């Protein structure tokens, strides 16, 4: 698969002299065309064009390398046969990961007949792959901690929703997803990572108020992200995955998750499933809202997924 055909178009670079007046030297001027915006940052010299998309991409390329612990967990994902002993050691050695796994294992959705406490109990309830997904999500979100106030959420809420999106894919038994479910679960647990980079950019460039206003006026987070930053958060996550040299399939699924119609033919199914997962469990929403459920149902029908399988997943996950 070729990732280049999924790259969003570059935002137009407009000289500051051509931007509309905004009433003050510290104000941010903007000119929105379609879903792309070019902005003059307060930090930019007068008369110089400012490429906000380039700023976001630059931040991705300057991310700190993944710690060895996270690389070790990712290696377990690719291990064949599964390395159970090493996985149990990861659970045992990291108290934050274990606490998250215990909480998920004891949820009603997994139907434990007794209280889950030990590493072996967790393995029995969640299984090898789900544990890796949770461990990666927990570790990476901890590695990239930042102020997420532009989105009105906390890092803990982001992590909880990431795990929830992964569970949606795991419990969703649509037959069309069977061959890619494992990769999709992993992708779902990390698909909102781009929020971290966008939040940091918004705060440091003074764009948080404009972004919040854009989300409110547009009513669609991904469109607001493109309008202000030139990239949606899923597209940013795709760039992060490229930097970290994750598999090409994961990069393809993630990059088009906000706009599956832009996906390549090979990635279309996975991108649609991820779109439904994030629609059902958007960042900062701890429970399924009636509005989110109806939007997700509409997408299930539009994309041609099996409705009964989706409803079974909803019923199981709504038991918590």
C-alpha positions in Angstrom: 0.0 0.0 0.0 1.1 3.5 -0.7 0.6 6.1 2.0 1.2 9.1 -0.2 -2.3 9.1 -1.7 -3.8 9.7 1.7 -1.8 12.8 2.6 -4.1 15.8 3.1 -3.4 18.7 0.8 -1.1 21.4 2.0 -2.7 24.6 3.3 -2.2 27.7 1.2 0.5 29.9 2.5 -0.7 33.5 2.5 1.6 36.5 3.1 0.7 38.4 6.2 0.0 41.5 4.1 -2.9 39.8 2.4 -4.5 38.5 5.6 -7.6 40.3 6.9 -7.2 42.9 9.6 -7.8 41.5 13.1 -7.5 44.6 15.3 -4.3 44.4 17.2 -0.7 43.3 16.9 -1.2 40.3 19.1 -4.3 38.9 17.4 -4.2 35.9 15.2 -5.4 36.6 11.7 -7.0 33.8 9.7 -8.4 33.1 6.3 -10.4 29.9 5.9 -10.8 28.4 2.5 -12.7 25.0 2.5 -11.3 23.0 5.4 -7.8 24.6 5.4 -6.7 27.8 7.2 -3.5 29.8 7.0 -2.7 31.8 10.2 -0.3 34.5 11.3 1.0 33.5 14.7 1.7 36.1 17.3 5.3 34.8 17.2 5.7 35.3 13.5 7.5 38.4 12.2 5.2 40.9 10.3 5.1 40.2 6.6 6.2 36.6 6.9 3.8 33.7 5.9 3.1 31.2 8.7 2.6 27.5 7.8 0.6 26.0 10.7 0.5 22.6 9.1 4.3 22.7 8.8 4.5 23.6 12.4 2.4 20.5 13.4 4.4 18.2 11.1 7.6 19.6 12.5 6.5 18.8 16.1 5.8 15.2 15.1 9.3 14.8 13.6 10.8 16.3 16.8 9.0 13.9 19.2 11.3 12.2 21.6 12.1 8.6 20.6 10.0 5.9 22.2 11.5 4.5 25.5 12.9 1.0 25.4 10.0 -0.3 27.5 7.4 0.7 24.9 9.6 -0.8 22.1 9.8 -4.0 24.1 6.0 -4.1 24.4 5.6 -3.5 20.7 8.0 -6.3 20.0 5.7 -8.6 22.0 2.9 -7.7 19.7 4.9 -9.0 16.7 6.2 -12.0 18.6 5.3 -15.4 17.1 4.6 -17.5 19.0 3.4 -15.3 21.8 5.9 -14.7 24.6 3.7 -15.2 27.7 6.5 -15.0 30.2 7.8 -11.7 29.0 4.2 -10.3 28.9 3.6 -11.3 32.5 6.8 -9.6 33.5 5.6 -6.3 31.8 2.4 -6.5 33.9 4.2 -7.3 37.1 6.8 -4.5 36.7 4.6 -1.6 35.8 2.1 -0.6 38.4 0.2 1.9 36.2 -0.3 -0.7 33.4 -1.4 -3.3 35.9 -3.9 -0.9 37.6 -5.4 -0.2 34.2 -5.6 -3.9 33.3 -7.2 -4.8 36.6 -9.9 -2.1 36.1 -10.7 -3.3 32.6 -10.6 -7.0 33.6 -13.2 -6.4 36.3 -15.6 -4.5 34.1 -19.0 -6.2 33.5 -18.3 -6.4 29.8 -15.7 -9.1 30.4 -18.0 -11.0 32.7 -15.5 -12.1 35.3 -17.1 -14.6 37.8 -14.7 -13.4 40.5 -12.6 -10.4 41.4 -9.5 -10.2 39.1 -6.3 -9.4 40.9 -3.4 -11.5 39.7 -1.3 -11.3 36.5 -2.5 -14.7 35.5 -6.2 -13.7 36.1 -5.7 -10.7 33.8 -4.2 -12.9 31.1 -7.0 -15.4 31.3 -9.7 -12.7 31.1 -8.2 -10.2 28.5 -5.9 -12.4 26.5 -2.4 -11.8 25.1 -3.3 -9.2 22.4 -5.7 -7.1 24.4 -3.1 -6.8 27.2 -0.5 -5.6 24.7 -3.0 -3.0 23.3 -3.7 -1.7 26.8 -0.1 -1.7 27.8 1.0 0.3 24.7 -1.9 2.8 25.0 -1.1 3.4 28.7 2.6 3.7 28.2 2.5 5.9 25.1 -0.1 8.3 26.6 2.1 8.6 29.7 5.1 9.2 27.4 3.4 12.0 25.6 1.6 13.7 28.5 0.6 17.3 27.9 -2.1 19.8 28.6 -5.2 18.9 26.6 -7.3 21.8 27.6 -7.8 23.0 24.0 -10.1 19.9 23.7 -11.5 20.3 27.2 -10.3 16.9 28.3 -7.6 15.4 30.6 -4.8 12.9 29.7 -6.6 10.3 31.9 -9.8 10.8 29.9 -7.9 10.4 26.7 -6.4 7.1 27.8 -9.7 5.8 29.1 -11.4 6.6 25.8 -8.5 5.0 23.8 -9.0 1.8 25.7 -12.8 2.0 25.2 -12.3 2.4 21.4 -10.1 -0.7 21.4 -12.8 -2.6 23.3 -15.4 -1.6 20.7 -13.4 -3.2 17.9 -12.7 -6.2 20.1 -16.3 -6.9 21.0 -17.6 -6.0 17.5 -17.9 -9.4 15.8 -18.7 -8.2 12.3 -17.3 -10.9 10.0 -15.8 -8.4 7.6 -13.4 -7.3 10.3 -12.1 -10.8 11.3 -8.9 -10.7 9.3 -7.8 -7.2 10.5 -9.4 -7.1 14.0 -6.1 -7.5 15.8 -4.4 -4.6 14.0 -7.6 -2.5 14.3 -7.7 -3.0 18.1 -4.2 -1.8 18.4 -4.9 1.2 16.0 -8.1 2.1 17.9 -6.2 2.3 21.2 -3.8 4.9 19.8 -5.8 6.7 17.0 -6.3 9.9 19.1 -2.6 10.4 19.8 -2.6 13.3 17.4 -4.7 15.3 19.9 -1.5 15.6 22.0 0.5 17.3 19.2 -2.4 19.5 18.2 -3.0 20.6 21.8 0.6 21.5 22.3 0.7 23.5 19.1 -2.6 25.3 20.0 -1.3 26.3 23.4 2.2 27.4 22.3 0.9 29.4 19.3 -2.0 31.0 21.1 -4.6 29.2 18.9 -6.5 27.4 21.7 -9.4 30.0 21.8 -9.7 30.0 18.0 -9.7 26.2 17.9 -12.4 25.9 20.6 -14.5 28.4 18.7 -14.0 26.5 15.5 -15.1 23.2 17.1 -18.2 24.9 18.4 -19.2 26.7 15.2 -18.4 23.8 12.8 -19.7 21.1 15.1 -17.2 18.5 13.9 -13.9 18.0 15.6 -12.0 16.6 12.7 -13.2 19.4 10.3 -12.3 22.0 13.0 -8.8 20.5 13.3 -8.3 20.7 9.5 -9.7 24.3 9.5 -7.3 25.6 12.1 -4.2 23.3 11.8 -4.4 21.8 8.2 -4.5 18.2 9.5 -7.0 16.2 11.5 -5.8 14.4 14.7 -6.0 11.0 13.0 -3.8 12.3 10.1 -1.3 13.5 12.8 -1.4 10.1 14.4 -0.5 8.6 11.1 2.5 10.8 10.9 3.5 9.8 14.4 3.2 6.1 13.5 5.4 6.8 10.5 8.1 8.4 12.7 7.9 5.4 15.0 8.1 3.0 12.1 5.0 1.1 12.9 3.5 -1.2 10.2 2.3 0.3 7.0 -1.2 -1.2 7.5 -1.6 0.6 10.8 -0.5 3.9 9.3 -3.0 3.5 6.4 -5.9 2.7 8.7 -5.1 5.5 11.1 -4.4 8.3 8.6 -7.8 8.1 7.0 -9.9 7.3 10.1 -11.4 10.8 10.3 -12.3 10.8 6.6 -12.5 7.2 5.3 -13.6 8.4 1.9 -10.0 9.5 1.4 -8.6 6.0 2.2 -7.0 3.7 -0.3 -9.1 0.7 -1.3 -7.0 -1.6 0.8 -7.4 0.6 3.9 -11.0 1.7 3.5 -12.6 -1.0 5.6 -10.3 -0.5 8.6 -10.6 3.3 8.4 -14.4 3.1 8.4 -14.3 0.8 11.5 -12.0 3.2 13.3 -14.3 6.1 12.4 -17.3 4.3 13.9 -15.3 3.5 17.1 -14.3 7.2 17.6 -17.8 8.3 16.8 -19.3 6.0 19.4 -16.7 6.9 22.0 -15.2 10.4 21.3 -12.4 11.6 23.5 -13.7 13.0 26.8 -17.1 11.1 26.7 -17.0 8.3 29.4 -20.3 6.7 28.4 -22.1 6.2 25.1 -24.5 9.1 24.6 -27.7 8.6 22.6 -26.5 11.0 20.0 -23.2 9.2 19.6 -25.0 5.8 19.3 -27.3 7.1 16.6 -24.4 8.7 14.6 -22.5 5.4 14.8 -25.6 3.4 13.7 -25.9 5.7 10.7 -22.3 5.0 9.8 -22.7 1.3 10.2 -25.6 1.4 7.7 -23.8 3.8 5.3 -20.6 1.7 5.3 -22.4 -1.6 4.9 -21.5 -3.3 8.2 -23.7 -6.0 9.7 -26.2 -4.2 12.0 -26.8 -7.2 14.3 -23.2 -7.5 15.1 -22.9 -3.8 16.0 -26.0 -4.0 18.2 -24.6 -7.1 20.1 -21.4 -5.1 20.7 -23.4 -2.2 22.1 -25.4 -4.4 24.4 -22.3 -6.1 25.8 -20.4 -2.8 26.3 -23.4 -1.0 27.8 -23.5 -3.5 30.7 -20.7 -1.5 32.5 
